[in-house]
């Protein structure tokens, strides 16, 4: 029996969204991981096998933690979507190359099993999982998380015991001042060159700004991220650094004489602004709200860098602003076209009782 032909103007009713793209969660997650590949390859080049070991432990532990929780809860496996792999990769890039094995393993467990899965899985976590994992290990093992090693360019870096310890540029500026920073690197030009191309101590993913920007350019090209958060985040840091930062000529704090370039290139700002503050789940969905989010991240980052006890504040800034994401979304949400608020009717006056 022949099937009835569809009418030419047949109306098909379906739920929103009505405009769909060919992108999927899995494709986005694996593309972001691909965008981080230059920074990861650079960390292996700068720090040797130690970087490969730390990152591999983070990735494997993240995937095992996710599968363990899913088996316990009876839910299906979601390892193929790449979110656990990406969380492990981001966590690894936020750790020092000299991290003991228990640091990446337990950090990944907290990031995935607690921060992500116990909140309901992908799309339900209110904090960035990788940053919560890093915050946990930083508070639990502060010495291991603040012991930095000098890059061993061109070497395998197998012997981590004999690796030379070195402070990060932000740590040098915070603890010893600008003169010591220049004394270590020779000149401010060498500082900028080392921060941009990569030849400094620090976490695995914050050594080379250039390699991170290459990956960020891919995400911008694919339109997986927009300019609102990175530009507002980095721009706020630059403005505050110029107004209140250290003057490279005098070595002291001078109003409207700071060094914005140093603060933009150093620390985890580039990694945080492009790859962590832009997380779809934990940031506002409204474009204007994303600018507010980025400005808030920049303000908190510079407050910690200039006045706080830690030399770096990107991690704390993003996590604190994650708390404000629901408020920002509710207060800055776009009004529905044609919608009008219902007029409030005046309450009837109470009748006067007759005596």
GIURPE-V257531 format. One record per residue. N is the residue number from 1. SS is DSSP state (@ for helix, = for strand, . for the rest). PHI is phi in whole degrees, 0 to 359 (NA if undefined). Layout:
BEGIN
n/ss/phi
N/SS/PHI
N/SS/PHI
END
This chain:
BEGIN
n/ss/phi
1/./NA
2/./289
3/./285
4/./294
5/./287
6/./286
7/./291
8/./296
9/./247
10/./291
11/./267
12/./255
13/./257
14/./212
15/./280
16/./288
17/./280
18/./268
19/./253
20/./241
21/./248
22/./277
23/./281
24/./225
25/@/301
26/@/298
27/@/296
28/@/295
29/@/297
30/@/289
31/@/290
32/@/296
33/@/298
34/@/296
35/@/294
36/./274
37/@/300
38/@/301
39/@/294
40/@/294
41/@/298
42/@/295
43/@/296
44/@/292
45/@/294
46/@/282
47/@/244
48/./78
49/@/296
50/@/301
51/@/294
52/@/297
53/@/295
54/@/297
55/@/294
56/@/298
57/@/299
58/@/296
59/@/293
60/@/297
61/@/294
62/@/296
63/@/291
64/@/293
65/@/296
66/@/294
67/@/293
68/@/297
69/@/294
70/@/293
71/@/291
72/@/291
73/@/267
74/./76
75/./267
76/./288
77/./287
78/./236
79/@/296
80/@/288
81/@/283
82/./83
83/@/290
84/@/292
85/@/299
86/@/294
87/@/299
88/@/295
89/@/294
90/@/296
91/@/297
92/@/300
93/@/288
94/./259
95/./248
96/=/290
97/./293
98/./266
99/./297
100/./297
101/@/300
102/@/291
103/@/292
104/@/295
105/@/294
106/@/286
107/@/298
108/@/293
109/@/297
110/@/296
111/@/296
112/@/266
113/@/291
114/@/265
115/@/291
116/@/260
117/@/289
118/@/290
119/@/270
120/./120
121/./94
122/./302
123/./98
124/./243
125/./287
126/./265
127/./241
128/./294
129/@/300
130/@/297
131/@/287
132/@/295
133/@/299
134/@/292
135/@/299
136/@/297
137/@/287
138/@/293
139/@/286
140/@/282
141/./233
142/@/296
143/@/292
144/@/295
145/@/275
146/./238
147/./259
148/./254
149/=/241
150/./287
151/./300
152/./244
153/./297
154/./82
155/./248
156/./286
157/./66
158/./287
159/./266
160/./282
161/./290
162/./273
163/./293
164/./282
165/=/281
166/./206
167/./281
168/./287
169/@/304
170/@/295
171/@/294
172/@/298
173/@/296
174/@/289
175/@/271
176/./246
177/./93
178/@/293
179/@/297
180/@/291
181/@/300
182/@/292
183/@/296
184/@/288
185/@/264
186/./101
187/./195
188/@/293
189/@/298
190/@/292
191/@/298
192/@/300
193/@/295
194/@/293
195/@/291
196/@/282
197/@/270
198/@/111
199/./196
200/./228
201/./283
202/./147
203/=/294
204/@/300
205/@/264
206/@/248
207/./282
208/./240
209/@/292
210/@/299
211/@/294
212/@/290
213/@/292
214/@/297
215/@/294
216/@/297
217/@/298
218/@/296
219/@/294
220/@/293
221/@/296
222/./281
223/./62
224/./281
225/./231
226/./246
227/@/282
228/@/303
229/@/287
230/@/299
231/@/292
232/@/293
233/@/295
234/@/294
235/@/297
236/@/295
237/@/300
238/@/296
239/@/295
240/@/293
241/@/296
242/@/292
243/@/281
244/@/243
245/./281
246/=/280
247/./282
248/./294
249/./273
250/./263
251/./82
252/./239
253/=/283
254/./219
255/./296
256/./58
257/./213
258/./283
259/./244
260/@/292
261/@/297
262/@/299
263/@/289
264/@/287
265/@/277
266/./269
267/./68
268/./261
269/@/296
270/@/296
271/@/298
272/@/290
273/@/292
274/@/264
275/@/246
276/@/238
277/./285
278/./262
279/./303
280/./301
281/./282
282/./257
283/./240
284/./299
285/./271
286/./276
287/@/298
288/@/295
289/@/293
290/@/293
291/@/294
292/@/300
293/@/300
294/@/295
295/@/297
296/@/298
297/@/299
298/@/295
299/@/297
300/@/292
301/@/302
302/@/286
303/@/298
304/@/288
305/@/297
306/@/271
307/@/237
308/./273
309/./278
310/./265
311/./287
312/./236
313/./223
314/@/297
315/@/299
316/@/296
317/@/297
318/@/293
319/@/294
320/@/294
321/@/288
322/@/302
323/@/295
324/@/269
325/@/303
326/@/299
327/@/294
328/@/297
329/@/297
330/@/290
331/@/277
332/./237
333/./291
334/./286
335/./286
336/./293
337/./299
338/./84
339/./273
340/./236
341/./294
342/./296
343/./289
344/./280
345/./276
346/./293
347/./291
348/./296
349/./290
350/./294
351/./288
352/./283
353/./280
354/./269
355/./260
END
